[in-house]
Amino acid sequence: MISLYTKRLELIPITVELCNADLTSSEVLGIHLNCCIPDSWPPALLTPETLDEFIVLLTAECESRLYAYYWVKTGDTPDDRVLIGSGGFVRDKEGAFELGYSVLEEYQQLGYATEAVNEMIKWARTNPGVVCLKACTFPSLIGSIRVLEKTGFIRDGLGSEEGSIAYRLAL
């Protein structure tokens, strides 16, 4: 995987090395990503357990596979580079990519998630055999629902977690 770029973001592929850096400290992660790491890092959904799961998916030889990115807000100087979130896909056995993402609270409702998800959708379209994209969220996460709808996902019933709703985007 290669880095992806938008007008305001660099999406850097998550690797085992970067997961281990993230598990070590924000300072080490910042050195690896060449960016500032806010004191509020990590976002709510990026727990040590999640990073451990990422490592398993990145190293396993199975049909499920992780394609994910750290989202770095770019700027005019190196000091302007700030880690604001992460997101990506897990490929399932049927060829669908399930989307997940998390953004630091202070960078929510500024269009960054929509920008990143749109770029990741473009990347997913280049992968042979990907039949659709899936996502799940909760009705109370209005911002997440807006991101999914703005990027072309449509509601697709109930999600896999209790109380969640599913979304789908055919490719």
Long-range contacts (C-beta under 8 A, 24 or more apart in sequence): 1-67, 3-69, 4-69, 4-119, 4-120, 4-122, 4-123, 5-119, 6-115, 6-116, 6-118, 6-119, 7-115, 8-73, 8-74, 8-112, 8-115, 9-71, 9-72, 9-73, 9-74, 9-84, 9-112, 9-115, 9-116, 9-119, 10-71, 10-72, 10-74, 10-81, 11-69, 11-70, 11-71, 11-72, 11-116, 11-119, 11-120, 12-69, 12-70, 12-72, 13-67, 13-68, 13-69, 14-54, 14-58, 14-66, 14-68, 14-69, 14-70, 14-86, 14-88, 15-58, 16-55, 16-58, 16-59, 18-70, 19-51, 19-52, 19-54, 19-55, 19-58, 20-55, 22-46, 22-51, 23-48, 23-51, 23-52, 29-83, 30-83, 33-70, 33-72, 33-81, 33-83, 34-78, 34-81, 35-72, 35-78, 35-81, 35-82, 35-83, 36-79, 36-81, 36-82, 36-83, 37-82, 37-83, 38-82, 38-83, 38-84, 38-104, 38-106, 40-104, 40-105, 40-106, 41-83, 41-104, 42-102, 43-85, 43-86, 43-102, 43-103, 43-104, 43-105, 44-102, 45-100, 45-102, 46-86, 46-102, 57-90, 63-91, 63-92, 63-93, 64-90, 64-91, 64-92, 64-93, 65-90, 65-91, 66-90, 67-91, 67-97, 67-123, 67-124, 68-100, 69-116, 69-120, 71-103, 71-112, 71-116, 73-107, 73-112, 84-112, 85-112, 85-113, 85-116, 87-113, 87-116, 87-117, 87-120, 88-120, 89-120, 89-124, 89-133, 91-130, 94-131, 95-129, 95-130, 95-131, 96-130, 96-131, 96-132, 96-133, 96-134, 97-124, 97-127, 97-130, 97-132, 97-133, 97-134, 98-133, 98-134, 98-135, 98-136, 99-133, 99-134, 99-135, 100-135, 101-147, 108-143, 109-143, 113-143, 113-144, 113-147, 114-146, 114-147, 114-150, 114-151, 117-147, 117-148, 117-151, 118-151, 121-151, 121-152, 121-169, 124-171, 125-171, 130-171, 131-170, 131-171, 132-168, 132-169, 132-170, 132-171, 133-168, 133-169, 133-171, 134-166, 134-167, 134-168, 134-169, 135-166, 135-167, 135-168, 135-169, 136-160, 136-161, 136-164, 136-165, 136-166, 136-167, 137-164, 137-165, 137-167, 138-163, 138-164, 138-165, 139-163, 139-165
